[in-house]
């Protein structure tokens, strides 16, 4: 006797239209769009900028490797570059390991930390 009205209420809720289904997935769709604009798109831009920087390397550029080592480009090849890290010391480095390019003559940033 008491179960009949409760059963009728749940059966009516189960027959919801496609619009209600769309409203349930709306937050998920918004999260995917937000994730794309905040995470994926900026990473793709950084990757393109890095590839362009590595492609534009030329002899005489001052570079910083991802390990923090600094040097001057003395030889440019397809996949590798020759990097002079000290006078008379040249090492081969894979191009993709270059983190930053400093043009010749650019001063190093001032160290404001006081120890």
C-alpha positions as CSV (number, residue, x, y, z in Angstrom):
1,X,0.0,0.0,0.0
2,X,2.8,2.5,0.9
3,X,5.2,1.2,-1.8
4,X,2.9,2.0,-4.7
5,X,3.2,5.9,-4.6
6,X,6.9,5.7,-4.1
7,X,7.4,3.3,-7.0
8,X,5.3,5.6,-9.2
9,X,7.5,8.6,-8.3
10,X,10.8,6.9,-9.3
11,X,9.3,5.5,-12.5
12,X,8.4,9.1,-13.6
13,X,11.9,10.3,-12.9
14,X,13.5,7.6,-14.9
15,X,11.6,8.6,-18.0
16,X,13.6,11.9,-18.3
17,X,14.2,13.4,-21.7
18,X,17.5,13.8,-23.6
19,X,17.8,17.4,-22.4
20,X,18.3,16.2,-18.8
21,X,20.9,13.8,-20.0
22,X,22.7,16.6,-21.7
23,X,22.7,18.7,-18.5
24,X,24.3,15.8,-16.7
25,X,27.2,15.8,-19.1
26,X,27.6,19.5,-19.3
27,X,30.0,19.9,-16.3
28,X,32.2,17.1,-17.8
29,X,32.3,18.8,-21.2
30,X,33.2,22.2,-19.5
31,X,36.0,20.5,-17.6
32,X,37.5,19.1,-20.8
33,X,37.3,22.5,-22.6
34,X,38.9,24.2,-19.6
35,X,41.6,21.6,-19.4
36,X,42.4,22.1,-23.1
37,X,42.7,25.9,-22.8
38,X,44.7,25.9,-19.5
39,X,47.0,22.9,-20.0
40,X,47.2,21.5,-23.6
41,X,47.2,24.6,-25.7
42,X,49.9,26.5,-23.7
43,X,52.1,23.4,-23.8
44,X,51.7,23.1,-27.5
45,X,52.8,26.8,-27.9
46,X,55.9,26.3,-25.7
47,X,56.8,23.2,-27.7
48,X,56.5,25.1,-31.0
49,X,58.6,28.0,-29.7
50,X,61.3,25.6,-28.5
51,X,61.4,23.8,-31.8
52,X,61.7,27.2,-33.6
53,X,64.5,28.3,-31.2
54,X,66.4,25.1,-31.8
55,X,66.0,25.3,-35.6
56,X,67.3,28.9,-35.6
57,X,70.6,28.0,-33.9
58,X,73.7,29.5,-35.5
59,X,77.4,29.5,-34.9
60,X,78.4,32.0,-32.1
61,X,75.1,31.8,-30.1
62,X,75.4,31.6,-26.4
63,X,73.2,28.8,-25.1
64,X,72.1,27.2,-21.8
65,X,71.5,23.5,-21.7
66,X,68.7,21.8,-19.7
67,X,71.4,20.7,-17.2
68,X,72.4,24.3,-16.6
69,X,75.7,24.2,-18.5
70,X,76.5,27.2,-20.6
71,X,78.5,27.4,-23.7
72,X,79.0,28.9,-27.2
73,X,77.9,27.1,-30.4
74,X,80.9,26.4,-32.6
75,X,79.4,23.8,-35.0
76,X,75.8,23.1,-36.1
77,X,74.8,19.8,-37.5
78,X,71.4,18.1,-38.2
79,X,70.7,16.5,-34.8
80,X,73.7,17.7,-32.8
81,X,75.7,20.8,-32.1
82,X,79.3,21.4,-31.1
83,X,79.3,23.4,-27.9
84,X,82.5,25.1,-26.5
85,X,82.1,25.0,-22.7
86,X,85.6,26.2,-21.9
87,X,88.6,27.5,-24.0
88,X,89.6,24.5,-26.1
89,X,86.9,22.2,-24.7
90,X,84.2,21.3,-27.2
91,X,81.4,18.8,-26.5
92,X,78.7,17.3,-28.8
93,X,75.2,18.1,-27.5
94,X,71.8,16.9,-28.8
95,X,69.9,20.0,-30.1
96,X,66.7,19.2,-28.1
97,X,68.7,19.6,-24.8
98,X,69.1,23.3,-25.3
99,X,66.9,25.2,-22.9
100,X,67.6,28.8,-23.7
101,X,69.5,30.8,-26.4
102,X,71.3,33.9,-25.4
103,X,72.6,36.1,-28.3
104,X,76.2,37.0,-28.3
105,X,76.9,40.1,-26.3
106,X,73.8,39.8,-24.1
107,X,74.7,40.4,-20.5
108,X,74.0,37.8,-17.8
109,X,71.2,38.7,-15.5
110,X,72.2,40.4,-12.3
111,X,72.3,38.3,-9.2
112,X,70.2,40.2,-6.6
113,X,70.4,37.6,-3.9
114,X,72.7,38.5,-1.0
115,X,74.3,35.6,0.9
